[in-house]
Amino acid sequence: VQLQASGGGLVQAGGSLRLSCEASGSIFRINYMGWYRQAPGKQRELVAIITTGGSTTYADSVKGRFTISRDNAKNTVYLQMNSLKPEDTAVYYCYAQDRLGYWGQGTQVTVSS
């Protein structure tokens, strides 16, 4: 499984960004996909995941602001991030799980105050 993430950037507080992650390769056994993030000096943390059945899980810190969705025809997962805060600044990583876990390359999200 290969994951290609895109969509990061610089935005002011209160703004929005959308991240995309396209999966390719042996994707048929993927159970769920999602996003993690890692801020400088902090551990990588879960942001949101979505299962093949469409069930979603969010970190408390992003509930009500972020929305994860998927387009099965495009093998792509999206993370719509609204009302961004400076504390959302981090490198965001796409993740997919079948029997193994797979990471995409990180994409930087910077929120200025």
C-alpha positions in Angstrom: 0.0 0.0 0.0 1.3 3.4 -0.9 -0.2 6.6 0.4 0.2 10.0 -1.3 -0.9 13.0 0.9 -1.4 16.5 -0.2 -3.1 19.8 0.8 -1.1 21.2 3.6 0.0 24.8 3.8 -0.1 28.1 5.8 -3.3 29.6 6.9 -4.5 32.2 9.4 -6.3 31.2 12.6 -10.0 30.6 11.8 -9.2 29.5 8.3 -9.7 26.2 6.5 -7.6 23.6 4.7 -8.4 20.3 3.1 -5.9 17.4 3.2 -6.2 14.5 0.7 -4.6 11.0 0.8 -4.8 8.7 -2.1 -4.1 5.0 -1.6 -2.7 2.7 -4.2 -1.3 -0.8 -4.5 -2.9 -3.7 -2.5 -5.7 -1.7 -1.0 -8.4 -4.4 -0.9 -7.8 -5.4 2.7 -7.6 -1.9 4.2 -9.7 -1.8 7.3 -9.5 1.9 7.9 -7.6 5.1 6.9 -7.0 8.2 8.8 -4.8 11.1 9.8 -2.3 11.5 12.6 -0.3 14.6 13.4 3.0 15.5 15.1 3.8 18.9 16.5 7.4 19.8 17.3 8.5 18.2 20.5 5.4 16.2 20.9 4.3 12.6 20.2 2.4 11.7 17.1 -1.3 11.7 17.9 -4.5 10.5 16.2 -6.6 13.2 14.5 -9.3 11.2 12.8 -9.9 7.8 11.2 -12.6 6.4 9.0 -13.4 2.7 8.5 -14.4 1.0 5.3 -17.9 1.0 6.6 -17.8 4.8 7.1 -17.6 4.9 10.9 -15.5 7.8 12.1 -13.4 8.6 15.2 -12.0 12.0 16.1 -9.7 13.3 18.7 -11.5 15.5 21.2 -9.4 18.5 20.2 -10.8 18.5 16.7 -14.4 17.4 17.1 -16.8 19.8 15.5 -14.0 21.4 13.5 -12.6 18.6 11.4 -14.4 16.2 9.1 -13.0 13.0 7.7 -14.5 11.5 4.6 -13.7 9.1 1.8 -14.3 8.6 -1.9 -14.0 4.9 -2.5 -14.1 5.3 -6.2 -10.9 7.4 -6.0 -9.4 5.4 -3.1 -9.0 8.8 -1.4 -9.6 10.0 2.1 -10.1 13.7 2.9 -9.7 15.7 6.0 -11.6 19.0 6.0 -10.2 21.3 8.7 -12.2 24.3 9.6 -11.8 26.9 12.4 -8.1 26.2 12.5 -6.1 27.1 15.6 -2.4 27.8 16.1 -2.3 24.6 18.1 -3.3 22.6 15.0 0.1 23.4 13.6 1.9 20.1 12.9 3.0 17.7 10.3 0.0 15.6 9.3 0.5 12.0 8.3 -1.9 9.8 6.4 -2.3 6.3 7.7 -3.9 3.0 6.4 -4.3 -0.3 8.2 -4.8 -3.8 6.9 -2.7 -6.6 8.5 0.0 -3.9 8.7 0.1 -0.2 9.1 1.2 2.1 6.4 2.3 5.8 6.6 2.2 8.4 3.9 4.7 11.2 3.8 3.9 14.1 6.1 2.3 17.3 5.0 3.0 20.5 6.9 0.0 22.5 8.3 0.9 25.8 9.8 -1.7 28.0 11.4 -0.7 31.6 12.2 -2.3 33.6 15.0 
